[in-house]
Amino acid sequence: MVPSNPDEPRDSAPTPPSQGAVVRIDRVASAVVLRVSGEIDIVTAPRVQGAAEHAMADRPATLVMDLSGVSFLASAGLAMLVACQHMSDEQTRFLVIADSPATARPIELTGLAGEIEVHRSLDAALADQQ
């Protein structure tokens, strides 16, 4: 219900501040692993994509985007995954680790699991490389 007096308090839940996203880059064997944590939304997706572009500039055999630490994956994050898939080529393979409902479910529901190679763990992704 909207109060008739604009000075009266409104009944609404506070909007939590964005937790942001943190990207750490590791090398594991012949793969570059982007370990992403936090939230991937319209504000943070470009930063994550920039890190992926930077990592792909070195032309690793495999680029793994590990979303294990991601607590929220918005549509901008899904679009970023598609963009990363398009950046990969026959020289660099792009893999995603999505092991939680916050990440795996949006990827599955949108049909991206058929477009992007998704694994449940880093071990499974790297085992697939051998």
Helices and strands as residue ranges (DSSP letters): E 21-28, E 31-40, H 45-56, E 62-73, H 75-87, E 93-97, H 101-109, G 112-114, E 117-119, H 122-127
